[in-house]
Amino acid sequence: MDRSVSRLRAPHAALLVLFAVVAFAGGAGDAQAIPQCGNNQCEAPFENVNNCPVDCGGFCGDNVCSATIGESCATCPGDCGNSCITLEISSELKKPFCDGDDDNDCLDNFEEQDLAWLFSPHYFYDEDEGCSGAWYTQGGAQTHHFGRRDFYQVRPDGAPQQWQADGAIKEVDITYFLLHPHDCRWDGGFAGHQGDSESVVFHLVSTDLKRWTLTGADFRHHGYTQQFSGGYLKQRANEIGTIYPSVAADQNSHGSWPGRVGWDTDCAGSEDDLCFGTCDCFRGTMQSAKASNFREFPPTFRNVGGPPPETWRPQTVSVGGNEAFTVFDVGHGSNVEFWTPRTDAFKTFCGWECPQRTSGGDCVLEVHGRRTCTPGGLAEKVDGSAFTPPQGPVLLPVDPKYDPVIAGWLQQEVGSLVLALSYLPTVEIEYWLGLLRDEIDPIGVVAPQVAGRPLDRQHQTLSWILQVQPEKYEAALAPGLLPADGLTREEIDHAAREFLTGLVDRLRQVIE
């Protein structure tokens, strides 16, 4: 044996023995430090709220979102709200004694509208959209004729009359109805149809009635409904640099999709049950579409109320007996679509394009090359889930009763704010000045989000809106006041801020 090798091995053997002794000693110590959950001792650093919540205080309200004890945005929004989209309205959704409610759901009418406005999603079209499009799409020139008619519904869960800001979880659902007069898809011999009743449902929770968390959403498309978690929607928002959720339509046949990832153009990737991952919902990627202003926010001016125990809101839909319906003229004369179930010719949705229907619900006439209407009417999309209605009388909103003298002064002042937009080449100054003439609620003309509210509530709401992110300012103003065509994102945000600030200043002068 080579002695040089022997001399090298001896020290190594000693080191191995020493290592084994240290390892044994360390192992013995570690064995005693293995978490012993249930002994009422939180033995840091080996035990913590995640691996031993029973000893280390894991509970809802400890500001730690612990999945190991089942905490999530839905079960513990106080701890986990930051992992989902969480936004706050200006005051409690439900007031004492159900004040401010007139549709029997115990929720303040104005705060219902503000909640729907706050969570209204970025809405994206693909650039090749040929109908129901926007200014940046192939069918943009037909927006007036084919443009969406947007409605919403806020529905409580449980017993809203008992709700208080007491830390208990309250749940509401917001349904956004994205109603297209026309579906012009034509793939492999499949033709589109008249009317396209798209919708998406957002599920929200709150413990204080002001701060609301989006725990998940039901995205409906082409006869399917897919559920996406609040965490999924939060990830997409982060990827495109926003705090708001998103909804996108696939080319020409719409549907409701959340987007797959921010840096892609796919509607929802592998979840595309119809397109097998190939649906394209954005002009460019989701990120670039948002950055380039190739999107919009669905306005929240039309609250439908709902079926019993709610009541339909006659301010938004026509009500006759037990029937609720909406009449529009989208270019073929005034036509009706029903929000309540039908068994006759109106059991389908024709997008207000059909003046005469067959008994099966399709159109007698061919309009834009189609006679077929969407199977199932709007009633199938309306939220009819049960809740406990309020018992006894409630204090309804007060009729504003605008003072003619104050209204006249506001007409002039709001008109001056419109004139101040003349530096923007796309604003139709004379059109808006014409709308303001002799208008008793001039603030509501340019800011429909607060139309019909008393002046102090208009001031309160617009002041709150100015505290929200700039990209949402334009959504409080009348569609078309700041048309996106030709304006940069910065120009729109700046003009909207200046305009809203001017409205708040004028209202402050009136109410002080």
N, C-alpha and C positions, 0 to 999 in steps of 0.2 A: 504493500500500500504506500502511496506517495505521502510522505510526512507533511508536505506543504498542504495537501488537501486535508489531512487529519487536523492540522493546526487551525485551519479555517472552520472546520465543522464544530469543534468544541465550543467556541464562543456562541456560534449560532444556536447550538442546543441549549445553552444556558439562557439565551434570550427567549427561546421558545417556551422553556419552563417558566420563566418570569412572566411572559405574556399570558400563559395559561392560568397562572395564579391570579394575575390582575383581572383577566377575563372572568374567572370564577367569582372573584370578589365583586367585580362590577355586576355580573349576572345576578348574584344574590341580592345586591342592592336594588337592581332593576325589578326583580321579582316582587320585592316588597312595595315598589312604586307603581306596579300595575294598577290601573284604576279599580277601586273597590266600590263601585256605585251602590248606594243604599246604606252607607254607614254614617250618613249625615256629616261627612267631612269632605270638603272640597280640597283635595291634595294637589295643589299647583306645584310644578307646571304640568303634571301628568294628567290631571283632571281639569276639565273646563266645561263650559255651558253646552258645548256641542257633543262631547263624548260621555258626559256624566251630568245631564241636566238636573237629575233628582237631588244631587248633592250641591251643585254649583248654581242653583237658582234659575234654571231655564224656565221662563214663563213669559207669556204674552204681556208686554209692558216693560221688559227689561232692556229695551233698545237694541236687542240682539236678535237677528232673524235666524232662528235655529230650525233647519229642516228636519233635524233628528227628532224633534218633538212635534213635527207636523205643522210648523209655522210657515205661512205663505202670505201672499198679498191678500188672499181671500179670507184666511182665518185669523190673521193678525196684521192688519194694515199699518198699525202704529209702528211695529218693528220692521215690517217688510215692505212698506210702501215705496221705498226708494228703488226697489227692484222692479217695480211696475210704474206705469205713467200715473202720476198723482198730481192733481191740480185743485185749486181752491176758488170757490165762488165768494161773492162779497158778503153774503149773510146766510143764515141757516135755510136749508131747502124747505124744512117744515117749521112753521111758526106755532107759537102757543095757540091752542084752541082751533088749529087749522086755519088761522087767518090768511086771507089772500087767495083762497082756493075757490074756484067756481065749477070744477069738473069732478068733484066728489072723490079725489084721491088724497086729499089732506095736504097736498104740496102747494107751496106758494107759486102762483102762476108765473110771476116774473122770474123767480129763481129757477123754475123748471126751464124756462127759455134760456137763462144765462148758463145753466149747467149744460144744456144741449149745445149752445154756442161755444162754450169753453172746450168741449170734447169733440166738436165737429172736426172731421179728419181732413188732412190733405187729400184731395181727390185728383187722381191722375188719369189721363187718357194717353194711349199710344198715338204717335204722330200720324199713323195711317188710318186713324178712326175716320170713317166716312160718313157717319151720321151721329147725332147727339153729341157733337164735338165741342171743342173750345177754339179760341182764336188761333192756337198754334197747331191745329190738326187739319187733316185733309178736308174734313167736312165743316170747318169753322164757319164758312160763309152761310151755312144753313142752321146756325145755332139758334136763331130766333124760332125757326119752324120746328127743328128737331131737339131743341134744348131741353135739358132735364127740368122736371117740376119736383122740387125737393120739399119733403114734409118730415116731421119727426113726432115721436111719442115717448113720453116719460112715464114709466109704470112702476109703482112701488111693490115691494114684496113684504108680506107679513101684515102687521097692524100699524100703519103709519100714524094713526091718531095717538098712539102711545110713545112715539119717538121723542127722545130727548138727547141732548148732548151729554150723555152719561157714560161714554166709553163702550157701550154695547154696539155691535155691528148692525148697520142698517144697509139694505140692499135696494137698488133701483136698476132698471134696465132702460136704456135709450135705444129705440129703433129709429134708424135713419132710412127713410124711404127715398130711393133714388130712381125716379120714374121717368123713363125714356119713352117718347111717343113712337119710336121706331127702332127695330133691330134689322140691320141691313147685311147681316152675314150671309156669305154664299160660299161654302166650302164643300167640294166633292158632291155637288148636286143638292146640298142642304140649303134651303132658302131661309131667310130671316122671317120676321113676322111683324105685324102691327103691335105696338105696345110692348114694353119690356119693364116689368115691375121688379126692379132690383132692390135689395135692402141689406143692411148689416145691423146686428144687435150688439151693443156694448153693455157689459155687466160691470156695475160700479158698487163699491162699498165705502162706508164712512162710519166713523165713531163719534164725530162731532157735528155732522150735518153740513159742514162747510168744506172740509178737505176730503176729496173723493179720489178713490183709487180704481183704475181700470184693471180688473182681475182677469178678463178674458173677453173674447168676442166670437159671435157666430157669423161667419162669412158665407153668404148664400150665392151660389152660382150654378146655373144650368141644371136645376133640379136637385142639387146637392147642398148640404150645409156642413161646413167644416168649422171646427172650434180651434181657436188659437189662443194660447195663454197670454196673460198680461206680460210675462217676462219676454215672450217672443215679440210682442208689439213694442215693448220698451227697447229691445235690441235694434229693431228696424228704425225706431225714432233716433236712437243714438247714432246709427250709421249714416243718417242723412242730415244730422245736425239740427234736430228739432226736439221739442218736448211734447209734440202732438202725435196721435195715431195717424195711420194712413189707410186709404182704401183706393184701389185701382180697378180700372175696367179693361178687359181684354178687347182687342180690336174688333169693332163692329157688333159684337154680341154681348159686350159688357160683363155681367157678373160682378161679384164683389170679391176682391183679392187683397191680401195684406202685403204682397211683395216677398220675394225669397230672401235676398240680401241687398244691402244698400248699393253695392257696386255692380249689380247685375240688372238686366232688363226683364227677368222672369217675373211672372205674376206671383207665384208661390212655389217654384221649384218642383221638387218631387211630389208635392201634395196636389199637383194639377191633375185632378181625376179625369178631366176631359182632354187636356192638351199634352199629357205625358211629359210635363216639364218644358214645353216649348212655347207656352203662351207669352206674348210680349205685351206688357201693360204700360210702358213708359217711353217717352221721347228721350232716347239715350238710356242711361242707367237711372235707377231710382234716385241716386245722389245727384246726378247732373240735372235731372228733370226738376228736382226741388230747387237746386241752386240757380237754375236759369228761369225760374218762375213758370215752368210748364206744369202748373197745377193750380187748383183753386180750393176754396173752402165752401162746402155746401151751406147756403144761408139757412138760418133757423128762425124764419118768420112765421112758419105755419105749424102750429101744434094741433094735432087732430083730436087730442083727448083720447077717448077710447070706448070700447064696449063696456057694459055693466061688469062690476059696480061703478066704473067711471061713467061719465057722460061725454058725448061728442061735443066738441067745441064749435058752436055756430059761427064764431069769428073766423073759423078756418074752413069748415065743411058745411054744406047745406044739410039741414036736418028736417026730415018729414016723417012724423010718426016714429017708427023704429028704424028708419032708413037714414044712412049718412052717405052723402055723395058729393062729388066735386065736378063742377062744370068749367070747361076750358074751350077756347077756340084756338087750335094750333095751326089753323089754315084750311080747315074743312068745315067751318061753321061750328057752332057751339055743340059740344058733345059731353056726355055724362059718363063717369066711372064711379062705381060704388065701393064704399069701404065696409059695407055690411054684406053678409052672405046672400047669394042669389041662386036660384034654381032655373031662371029663365035665360033669355038671350044675353043678359049682362053678367053671366057667371064667369066670363073671361075678361081679360084686360086688353083693350085695344088702343090704349095710349091717347084717347080723345081724337083719334084719326078716323073713326068709322061712324058715319051718320045713320047707317042702317045695318042691322045684324040678322043673321039667320037664327033659328031656334037653338042651334048648337053653339052659338056664341061667336062665330066667325063673321067676317064682314061680307055683306052682299056685294059690295063694290070692290074693285081692285084699286088699292091706293098704294102708290109707289111700287107697283108690281107685286103686292102681297094682299091676300085676303085673310090669311090665318092670323088669329090673335093668340095672346099668351094664355095657355090653360091655367085656370085658377085666377080668381080675382084678387083685388087688394086685401080682401078679408082674410086670406090665407097668410098674409104677412103681418097683420095687426097682432099685437100682443094682447091676448085675452086671458092671461094667467090670473088666478084668483088672489085677492087680498081682502082684508077686513076694512070695509068703508067706515068713514067717521059716523058717529052717532050724534044726532042732534044738529042744531043750526051752527053754521060757521059764518065768520065775518068776511064778506066778499070784498074784492078790491073796490076802491072808491072810484066812481066816474070822475075823470080828470076835470071836466067842465072848464076848458081853457078860456081864459079871459080874452075877449076880442082885442082889447087895447094891447095887452102883453103879446098876443099872437101877432098882431100887426108889427110891433117893434121887432119881434124875433124873425119875422119874414124878411125884414130889411137887413138885419144883422147876419142871418144865415146866407142871404143873398150876397152880402159883401164877402163872406168866406168862400162862396163859390167863385166869385169874380177873382179872388186872390189865387185861384188855381189856373188862371189864364196862361201862366208860363208853361203849363203842360199842354202840348199840342193836341192831345187826344180827348180832352175834357170838353163835352158839349155844353158850353156855358148857357146859351139861350134856352136849351131844353130844360135844364134844371131850374133856371130862373122862372120859366113858365110854370113848372110844377109848384113852385113856392107861392105863387100869386094867390091870395085869398085862402091860403091853407091855414086851418085852425091849429094844426100841430106841425109846424115847419121842421122841428127837430126830428120828428118821426119820419118825415119825407126823406131826409138825407141819411138818417141813422135808424132804419126800420127795427133794429134790435131793441130800441126803446120806444117804439111807436105806441101810442095809447096809454103811456104811463103818466102819472102826475109829474109835474116839473121837478119836484124834489127827488123822486125816484129816477128820473132821467139823469139828473145831476149825479146821484150816487152811483148809478151803473156806469156812466161814461167815465167818471173819475176812476172807478175800479178797472175798467178796460185799459186805461192808460198805464196801469201798473203791470199789465200783462205783456208778454213778449211782443216786439214790434210787428212780427210777421202776421199777427192775428188782428192788428188794428183794422186793416181793410175789410175784414169779415164783418165788422160792426156797421160799415157804411153800405149804402144802397148799391146793389150790383150795377156796374156801369158808371158810377160816379168817378172812379179811378180805374179806367179800363187798362188791363195789363198790356195790351198790344202797344208796343212802342215805348213802354216805360221800363226802366230797370227796377230791380227789387229795392234798391236804395231810394229811388225816386218815389216809389209807392209808399214805402215805410215812412219816409220823411213827410210826404204830403198828407198821409193819413194821420200822423201824429199832430201835425200843425192844425189840421181841420178839427180833429177831436178836441184838442186843447182849446181852440176857439169856441167850440160848442159848450164846453165846460165853463169857460169864462163868462159867456153870455148867460148861461143858466144860473151861475152864481150871483150875477147882478140882479136877476129876477127874484130869486128866493131869499136873498139876504134883506 
